[in-house]
């Protein structure tokens, strides 16, 4: 997309209401939490099992009203930090007739209209696929699906109300046949990353699987997969070799 934005375009970002909620709501919640901590320190200090007992006893020993004011200020600061993180992580989608820009945390991903076969929202992610069914982009999004649909359709993009390949997905289990060489090993590692809440590792492994023709959809901690049109599945000998790939034996 041209930097000056001369072409007609539509921007979907959640709007000012989201910013009001982030920058107004979270600091207020933090202030309330700080006040509750300040008023409950004497009671908490008397509990033998309370965590951070040394900190609670220290707070209980502070003079008033400085103790209450201090805990409220810390709560407000924590709320502002959460609001800042939430603002940076918001997805901003800018669509025109030739390209879409996906911006998050100051980083842009541009996808051209020509190779894009379909656009849709799937389990809280904005997804763009090419003609082979491979993912051009998948971004977590809490933007309203209706606003995204209107933006893409306005500029002539092929929007779908659901994943057209939904019925092709299969639940992954170890040693399942039909996967390209090395995919089972990557899925095993990714399963561990998901269970340990290592989101960046899981995203990188998703990209690696995409390079060998495997498209994923997560439901909770379960992985569902399908093959795109560029996937190459192994023969019997290659499949046996792939199952031994992690240890090379």
ZAFIDREN-780687 format. One line per 5 residues: number of its first residue (from 1); their letters; for each residue x, y, z of C-alpha. Coordinates in nm, 3 decimals. Each point is the difference from the previous one (the first is absolute). Example, Ala and Ser with C-alpha at 12.3 -4.5 7.8 and 13.67 -1.06 7.14 Angstrom:
// ZAFIDREN-780687
1	as	1.230,-0.450,0.780 | 0.137,0.344,-0.066
//
This chain:
// ZAFIDREN-780687
1	xxxxx	0.000,0.000,0.000 | 0.135,0.340,-0.085 | 0.128,0.183,0.306 | -0.195,0.316,-0.074 | -0.327,-0.193,-0.019
6	xxxxx	-0.118,0.169,-0.320 | -0.216,-0.293,-0.109 | -0.348,-0.031,0.151 | 0.024,-0.232,0.296 | -0.185,-0.121,0.309
11	xxxxx	0.160,-0.027,0.344 | -0.129,-0.237,0.269 | 0.158,0.045,0.341 | -0.268,-0.042,0.264 | -0.060,0.374,0.024
16	xxxxx	0.033,0.250,0.284 | -0.233,-0.193,0.232 | 0.262,-0.273,0.037 | 0.262,0.260,0.093 | -0.233,0.153,0.258
21	xxxxx	-0.056,-0.343,0.153 | 0.373,-0.075,0.002 | 0.126,0.332,0.134 | -0.295,0.074,0.224 | -0.117,-0.341,0.115
26	xxxxx	0.325,-0.172,0.089 | 0.143,0.286,0.212 | -0.334,0.017,0.186 | 0.008,-0.375,0.058 | 0.358,0.033,0.122
31	xxxxx	-0.098,0.278,0.238 | -0.284,-0.212,0.136 | 0.229,-0.298,0.047 | 0.253,0.220,0.179 | -0.268,0.134,0.235
36	xxxxx	-0.121,-0.353,0.078 | 0.355,-0.110,0.081 | 0.049,0.301,0.226 | -0.322,-0.060,0.192 | 0.059,-0.374,0.036
41	xxxxx	0.366,-0.004,0.106 | -0.076,-0.035,0.372 | -0.226,-0.297,-0.066 | 0.240,-0.156,-0.249 | 0.295,0.042,0.235
46	xxxxx	-0.178,-0.221,0.253 | -0.038,-0.292,-0.240 | 0.277,-0.262,0.036 | -0.028,-0.126,-0.358 | -0.015,0.330,-0.193
51	xxxxx	0.267,0.032,-0.277 | 0.249,0.290,0.008 | -0.051,0.019,0.377 | 0.309,0.220,0.050 | -0.132,0.256,-0.249
56	xxxxx	-0.345,-0.005,0.161 | 0.150,0.055,0.346 | 0.211,0.286,-0.136 | -0.305,0.167,-0.152 | -0.196,-0.050,0.322
61	xxxxx	0.272,0.183,0.191 | -0.006,0.313,-0.218 | -0.171,0.311,0.137 | -0.330,0.124,-0.138 | -0.104,0.163,-0.228
66	xxxxx	0.333,-0.051,-0.177 | -0.043,-0.379,-0.015 | -0.339,0.017,-0.171 | 0.113,0.275,-0.238 | 0.312,-0.199,-0.089
71	xxxxx	-0.183,-0.325,-0.075 | -0.259,0.185,-0.210 | 0.278,0.173,-0.194 | 0.170,-0.336,-0.064 | -0.334,-0.140,-0.120
76	xxxxx	-0.052,0.291,-0.238 | 0.355,-0.041,-0.134 | -0.059,-0.372,-0.058 | -0.322,0.085,-0.184 | 0.184,0.247,-0.224
81	xxxxx	0.261,-0.264,-0.081 | -0.273,-0.248,-0.097 | -0.169,0.269,-0.213 | 0.327,0.074,-0.177 | 0.059,-0.366,-0.077
86	xxxxx	-0.358,-0.040,-0.121 | 0.029,0.304,-0.228 | 0.326,-0.123,-0.152 | -0.144,-0.348,-0.062 | -0.315,0.124,-0.174
91	xxxxx	-0.027,-0.106,-0.363 | -0.061,0.284,-0.247 | -0.123,-0.107,-0.344 | 0.018,0.243,-0.294 | -0.154,-0.123,-0.327
96	xxxxx	-0.001,0.147,-0.349 | -0.066,-0.150,-0.343 | 0.350,-0.141,-0.047 | 0.145,-0.072,0.344 | -0.075,-0.048,0.370
101	xxxxx	0.231,0.115,0.277 | -0.007,-0.183,0.333 | 0.168,0.206,0.274 | 0.078,-0.119,0.353 | 0.258,0.132,0.247
106	xxxxx	0.134,0.239,-0.263 | 0.071,-0.281,-0.249 | -0.172,-0.025,-0.340 | -0.091,-0.302,-0.209 | -0.121,0.078,-0.350
111	xxxxx	-0.200,-0.248,-0.208 | -0.084,0.064,-0.367 | -0.349,-0.049,-0.138 | 0.106,-0.200,-0.310 | 0.119,-0.321,0.173
116	xxxxx	-0.279,0.012,0.261 | -0.276,-0.252,-0.068 | -0.209,0.044,0.316 | -0.011,0.199,0.326 | -0.188,-0.102,0.315
121	xxxxx	0.003,-0.002,0.380 | 0.073,-0.333,0.168 | 0.006,-0.051,0.378 | 0.095,0.362,0.067 | 0.257,0.022,-0.281
126	xxxxx	-0.009,0.194,-0.325 | 0.113,-0.243,-0.271 | 0.095,0.055,-0.365 | 0.052,-0.301,-0.229 | 0.143,-0.033,-0.349
131	xxxxx	-0.131,-0.216,-0.284 | 0.181,-0.308,0.138 | -0.167,0.041,0.339 | 0.327,0.111,0.161 | -0.007,0.278,0.257
136	xxxxx	0.123,0.337,-0.116 | -0.071,0.144,0.344 | -0.157,-0.101,0.330 | -0.030,0.266,0.270 | -0.176,-0.019,0.334
141	xxxxx	-0.281,0.255,-0.003 | -0.281,0.115,0.226 | -0.127,0.240,-0.265 | -0.371,-0.037,-0.088 | -0.039,-0.251,-0.284
146	xxxxx	-0.279,0.210,-0.153 | 0.230,0.305,-0.027 | 0.278,-0.207,-0.152 | -0.240,-0.158,-0.249 | -0.133,0.341,-0.103
151	xxxxx	0.352,0.140,-0.043 | 0.122,-0.284,-0.220 | -0.318,-0.026,-0.205 | -0.006,0.376,-0.060 | 0.336,-0.026,-0.178
156	xxxxx	-0.083,-0.316,-0.194 | 0.177,-0.264,0.209 | -0.146,-0.356,0.008 | -0.146,-0.023,0.352 | -0.147,-0.322,0.143
161	xxxxx	-0.210,-0.029,0.315 | 0.191,-0.312,0.106 | 0.305,-0.204,-0.093 | -0.079,-0.169,-0.335 | 0.244,-0.280,0.091
166	xxxxx	-0.149,-0.067,0.343 | -0.114,-0.354,-0.084 | 0.351,-0.096,-0.116 | 0.162,0.031,0.344 | 0.092,-0.310,0.198
171	xxxxx	0.093,-0.028,0.367 | 0.375,-0.056,0.032 | 0.118,-0.300,0.198 | 0.362,-0.126,0.006 | 0.108,-0.221,-0.291
176	xxxxx	-0.309,0.082,-0.203 | 0.061,-0.099,-0.365 | -0.041,0.240,-0.290 | 0.222,0.283,0.123 | 0.305,0.130,-0.189
181	xxxxx	0.344,-0.111,0.116 | 0.099,0.168,0.326 | -0.348,0.136,0.075 | -0.073,-0.248,0.278 | 0.320,0.098,0.181
186	xxxxx	-0.085,0.370,-0.027 | -0.354,-0.062,0.125 | 0.135,-0.187,0.303 | 0.227,0.292,0.088 | -0.282,0.247,-0.059
191	xxxxx	-0.233,-0.197,0.226 | 0.253,0.038,0.283 | 0.033,0.373,-0.073 | -0.379,0.044,0.017 | -0.025,-0.190,0.330
196	xxxxx	0.276,0.217,0.147 | -0.167,0.321,-0.130 | 0.301,0.086,-0.217 | -0.196,0.197,-0.256 | 0.290,0.130,-0.209
201	xxxxx	0.144,-0.350,-0.037 | -0.342,-0.131,-0.106 | -0.032,0.277,-0.261 | 0.346,-0.068,-0.141 | -0.075,-0.373,-0.025
206	xxxxx	-0.328,0.082,-0.176 | 0.202,0.194,-0.260 | 0.242,-0.291,-0.041 | -0.289,-0.241,-0.054 | -0.151,0.240,-0.252
211	xxxxx	0.322,-0.012,-0.202 | -0.041,-0.376,-0.049 | -0.369,0.021,-0.085 | -0.176,-0.050,0.337 | -0.270,0.248,0.105
216	xxxxx	-0.103,0.000,0.366 | -0.305,0.098,0.201 | 0.019,-0.003,0.381 | -0.296,-0.079,0.221 | 0.111,0.046,0.358
221	xxxxx	0.320,-0.204,0.028 | -0.098,-0.239,-0.280 | 0.153,0.031,-0.348 | -0.202,-0.062,-0.316 | 0.172,-0.018,-0.336
226	xxxxx	-0.057,-0.014,-0.372 | 0.227,0.007,-0.303 | 0.017,0.284,-0.248 | 0.042,-0.049,-0.373 | 0.382,0.017,0.015
231	xxxxx	0.047,-0.273,0.261 | 0.204,-0.307,-0.093 | -0.092,-0.309,0.199 | 0.265,-0.271,0.042 | -0.007,-0.355,-0.125
236	xxxxx	0.015,-0.292,0.246 | 0.381,0.003,0.033 | 0.017,0.379,0.039 | -0.278,-0.009,0.260 | 0.189,-0.252,0.209
241	xxxxx	0.310,0.215,-0.023 | -0.193,0.311,0.101 | -0.130,-0.167,0.316 | 0.363,-0.059,0.107 | 0.107,0.353,-0.099
246	xxxx	0.016,0.162,0.349 | 0.280,-0.234,0.116 | 0.146,-0.089,-0.339 | -0.040,-0.371,0.080
//
